[in-house]
Structures are given as C-alpha cells and as structure tokens.
Amino acid sequence: MDASVDDIIVIQEVSLGEQVRRKLQMDIISGEIPPGTILSGPALAQHLGISSSPIREALLQLAADGLLEVRRNRGFVVVTPTIEDLRNTFEVRVRLETMGLEKLVQRGLPDAAPLTAIADEIAAAVREGDVPTYMAADRTFHEQLLVAAGNPVLARTALKLRDTMRLYGIRSENGAARQAASVEEHYAMIELAVNRGSVKDAKALMTRHILEWEPLFIEALTRVHKQKSRWALT
C-alpha cells in the first residue's frame, strides 16, 4: 500500500503540558539547559506565567524519558549522559532509521511534496543560522519519513531515541557545518524514495547522515564531563 498525504501529515491539537515538554526537551538535548541544572516546577510556572499542573506533567514525562531525575525536596535535575550511552544510542539509531529508509525506498513515495517542504524549511533554517528551527524541522522530516515507511512501531521506537539523544555541539562552528552538509542529504533521501532507488544506497546515505554527527557530539559531551570533574574538585 502506497503512502498518502494523510500518512505524512497528521494535525493534532497539542496540550499546554506537551508544549512545555517539547520546549524543555529541546533545550535539554541541545545543551541550552546544561546537565546538572535543577528545574523547579513552581519557579518554571512563575517564569512562564502558567499554572503548575502542565509544568509538573511535562517534568514527570521528561523524567520518564530519562532526561531528568527526581530529587526529593529539590525538584528535577538534568541528567548527564555517559559517552557509552551516546555511542549506544547512535548504534541503535543507525539500525532503526536505516531500516526505515530502506523500507520507504522499497515501498516508494508517490507524493514528495510534504517531505520536500520540510527539507526546504531545514535548508532555510541553515541559511539563517536558526538552530531551534533546524532541530524542530529535522525531527519532523525524520518523523514523517519513518511514518511513510509504513511501520508505526519502527517509527515510534526510532523517534523515542531521537528525542533523548543529546545534541551537544550542534551550535558550534562544526555543528553549523554539519547542519549545512545535511541539507542535500535530506533531498537525496526523498529522491531515492520517489525513484525507488538502490536499497544499498539508502543504507549508506542514512548511515552517513547519522554517524557524521557522532564525533561532534562525543567531543562536546567529553568537554561537559571534564567541566563537571573540575567543578567537583573545587
């Protein structure tokens, strides 16, 4: 069964708690909120000008996702991932997202317009140096690509990994260069899917697309660990 536009575009109303969760999640995985930061529900509610209920809902979900730890009488603290955690996440992501693109190439993509529009948004974000928009659009692109591959379990599992991977270093000079390089890779994925191209080429493209980020993220996370070690000694 071919993918339709309805498979790719799903419009949902998002609750206030989910909006807060997405914002905090993006700030945590990008390093905007550093590891070790303590997040207080009442303080966040006051800062955002909303009630404490959606804030607590968001914080509890982020804790369930492994991005926060609950500290009794202190609130929630941002977890510091290990280098091994990051390497393991890359390994599994490559396997899952490669499988997704391979399935989509075999299945075919009859309407490239929705994914192309997202790829255009990614390209515009890179030109403008807009990292938050790049991150959001890149996630949406991969989400819709996985959905179009036709395996909901694969899509949910792969996206869960993406949503907990720390993108430390994405705002660096090397991060900007990697963002720019990824632009054509997104268009290449669409072309392979539309033309039902080589599965071997699809595997190589997605593997490169993901793993080119690995040394950049590991270098940035290593710096975070070194800084924490210095703080512990002072």
PLY file of the C-alpha trace (Angstrom):
ply
format ascii 1.0
element vertex 234
property float x
property float y
property float z
element edge 233
property int vertex1
property int vertex2
end_header
0.00 0.00 0.00
1.46 3.34 -1.06
1.93 6.21 1.37
-0.59 9.03 1.05
-0.50 12.64 2.15
-2.66 11.60 5.11
0.10 9.19 6.16
2.61 12.02 6.25
0.73 15.00 7.66
-1.07 14.49 10.97
-2.54 17.59 12.56
-3.12 17.39 16.29
-4.01 19.84 18.99
-1.15 19.92 21.47
-1.85 20.35 25.18
-0.10 23.05 27.20
1.82 20.39 29.11
3.04 18.89 25.84
4.13 22.31 24.56
6.14 22.83 27.74
7.62 19.33 27.47
8.74 19.90 23.89
10.35 23.24 24.73
12.20 21.87 27.76
13.20 18.75 25.85
14.74 20.77 23.02
16.60 23.00 25.48
17.92 19.96 27.37
19.07 17.89 24.38
20.75 20.90 22.76
22.58 21.77 25.99
20.81 25.11 26.32
19.79 23.82 29.76
23.07 22.24 30.97
23.35 18.89 32.73
23.10 19.20 36.47
20.63 22.08 36.26
17.84 21.84 38.83
14.38 22.59 37.46
11.70 23.66 39.91
8.05 23.30 38.96
6.88 26.42 40.84
9.79 28.51 39.50
9.08 27.41 35.91
5.37 28.07 36.35
6.10 31.60 37.57
8.63 32.20 34.78
6.25 31.01 32.06
3.17 32.58 33.61
1.12 29.38 33.64
-0.26 27.04 36.30
1.92 24.39 37.90
-0.12 21.41 36.60
1.14 21.41 32.97
4.67 22.12 34.23
4.62 19.10 36.52
3.11 16.98 33.74
5.98 17.97 31.46
8.68 17.41 34.07
7.37 13.97 35.01
7.29 12.91 31.36
10.86 14.13 30.83
11.88 12.15 33.90
10.17 9.06 32.48
12.11 9.63 29.25
15.38 9.65 31.17
16.26 13.32 30.62
15.54 14.34 34.23
15.95 12.76 37.63
13.57 13.45 40.51
15.34 14.89 43.56
13.29 14.77 46.72
12.56 18.24 48.11
14.69 19.81 45.35
12.77 19.29 42.11
14.18 17.75 38.95
17.81 17.68 37.82
19.01 17.39 34.21
20.76 14.04 33.75
24.32 13.94 32.42
24.55 11.14 29.83
27.66 8.99 29.58
29.79 8.66 26.45
28.78 4.99 26.34
25.09 5.98 26.41
25.66 8.28 23.45
27.58 5.68 21.43
24.91 3.06 22.13
22.16 5.44 21.04
23.96 6.17 17.78
24.37 2.44 17.12
20.68 1.69 17.57
19.51 4.80 15.75
21.54 3.86 12.69
19.99 0.41 12.57
16.42 1.64 13.01
16.49 4.69 10.75
18.42 2.84 8.05
15.71 0.18 8.13
13.08 2.91 7.83
14.65 4.48 4.73
15.24 1.07 3.15
11.56 0.21 3.64
10.46 3.53 2.19
12.70 3.12 -0.86
11.23 -0.34 -1.46
7.70 0.94 -0.91
8.06 4.14 -2.88
6.96 7.70 -2.16
4.27 8.79 -4.64
4.00 12.35 -3.32
7.28 14.03 -2.41
5.76 17.46 -1.79
5.24 17.22 2.01
8.76 15.95 2.73
10.26 18.38 0.23
8.54 21.27 2.01
10.12 20.18 5.29
13.53 19.78 3.62
13.13 23.35 2.30
12.41 24.54 5.85
15.60 22.81 7.04
17.61 24.49 4.27
16.17 27.90 5.16
16.99 27.40 8.84
20.60 26.59 7.95
20.90 29.70 5.76
19.55 31.84 8.59
21.59 30.15 11.33
18.36 29.31 13.17
19.33 26.24 15.21
15.99 25.73 17.06
14.08 25.76 13.76
16.65 23.41 12.23
16.26 20.97 15.13
12.46 21.05 15.00
12.28 20.71 11.22
14.90 17.96 11.13
12.92 15.96 13.70
9.72 16.47 11.71
11.44 15.35 8.50
12.67 12.11 10.04
9.35 11.53 11.78
7.38 11.84 8.54
9.93 9.78 6.63
9.57 6.97 9.18
5.79 7.22 9.17
5.78 6.99 5.37
7.83 3.79 5.62
4.68 2.13 6.96
5.85 0.58 10.24
4.40 2.51 13.21
6.38 0.50 15.78
9.63 1.30 13.99
8.69 4.98 13.78
7.79 5.25 17.49
10.92 3.46 18.62
13.30 5.46 16.43
11.71 8.77 17.41
11.94 7.88 21.10
15.70 7.51 20.68
15.99 10.77 18.75
14.08 12.61 21.47
16.55 11.61 24.19
19.83 11.97 22.27
21.92 14.91 23.44
22.89 17.21 20.59
25.71 18.95 22.43
27.90 20.81 19.96
25.12 21.48 17.45
25.54 25.23 18.00
29.31 25.12 17.43
31.13 26.05 14.22
31.48 22.35 13.37
27.83 21.87 14.21
26.84 24.59 11.75
28.98 22.95 9.07
27.35 19.59 9.69
23.89 21.16 9.52
24.78 22.61 6.13
26.06 19.26 4.87
22.85 17.55 5.98
20.67 19.72 3.74
21.44 17.88 0.50
21.25 14.54 2.29
17.58 15.15 3.08
16.83 15.87 -0.59
18.79 12.76 -1.57
16.62 10.62 0.71
13.49 11.97 -0.95
14.90 11.29 -4.41
15.76 7.70 -3.52
12.25 7.11 -2.13
10.46 8.69 -5.10
12.52 6.75 -7.64
12.54 3.52 -5.61
16.29 3.59 -5.87
19.01 1.36 -4.52
18.45 -0.06 -1.03
22.22 -0.26 -0.70
22.50 3.46 -1.45
19.73 4.19 1.05
21.58 2.31 3.77
24.85 4.11 3.04
23.16 7.53 2.93
21.27 7.19 6.23
24.29 5.66 7.96
26.45 8.60 6.91
23.70 11.10 7.71
23.54 9.93 11.34
27.12 8.91 12.09
28.70 12.13 10.78
27.26 13.73 13.93
28.80 11.20 16.33
32.35 12.59 16.75
30.98 16.12 17.12
28.54 15.17 19.87
31.07 12.98 21.67
33.67 15.75 21.66
31.16 18.20 23.14
29.94 15.70 25.76
33.54 14.93 26.72
34.03 18.64 27.45
30.92 18.59 29.65
32.32 15.69 31.68
35.69 17.42 32.05
33.99 20.59 33.28
31.96 18.60 35.83
35.16 16.93 37.04
36.81 20.32 37.55
33.77 21.60 39.44
33.87 18.53 41.69
37.50 19.30 42.59
36.85 22.93 43.51
0 1
1 2
2 3
3 4
4 5
5 6
6 7
7 8
8 9
9 10
10 11
11 12
12 13
13 14
14 15
15 16
16 17
17 18
18 19
19 20
20 21
21 22
22 23
23 24
24 25
25 26
26 27
27 28
28 29
29 30
30 31
31 32
32 33
33 34
34 35
35 36
36 37
37 38
38 39
39 40
40 41
41 42
42 43
43 44
44 45
45 46
46 47
47 48
48 49
49 50
50 51
51 52
52 53
53 54
54 55
55 56
56 57
57 58
58 59
59 60
60 61
61 62
62 63
63 64
64 65
65 66
66 67
67 68
68 69
69 70
70 71
71 72
72 73
73 74
74 75
75 76
76 77
77 78
78 79
79 80
80 81
81 82
82 83
83 84
84 85
85 86
86 87
87 88
88 89
89 90
90 91
91 92
92 93
93 94
94 95
95 96
96 97
97 98
98 99
99 100
100 101
101 102
102 103
103 104
104 105
105 106
106 107
107 108
108 109
109 110
110 111
111 112
112 113
113 114
114 115
115 116
116 117
117 118
118 119
119 120
120 121
121 122
122 123
123 124
124 125
125 126
126 127
127 128
128 129
129 130
130 131
131 132
132 133
133 134
134 135
135 136
136 137
137 138
138 139
139 140
140 141
141 142
142 143
143 144
144 145
145 146
146 147
147 148
148 149
149 150
150 151
151 152
152 153
153 154
154 155
155 156
156 157
157 158
158 159
159 160
160 161
161 162
162 163
163 164
164 165
165 166
166 167
167 168
168 169
169 170
170 171
171 172
172 173
173 174
174 175
175 176
176 177
177 178
178 179
179 180
180 181
181 182
182 183
183 184
184 185
185 186
186 187
187 188
188 189
189 190
190 191
191 192
192 193
193 194
194 195
195 196
196 197
197 198
198 199
199 200
200 201
201 202
202 203
203 204
204 205
205 206
206 207
207 208
208 209
209 210
210 211
211 212
212 213
213 214
214 215
215 216
216 217
217 218
218 219
219 220
220 221
221 222
222 223
223 224
224 225
225 226
226 227
227 228
228 229
229 230
230 231
231 232
232 233
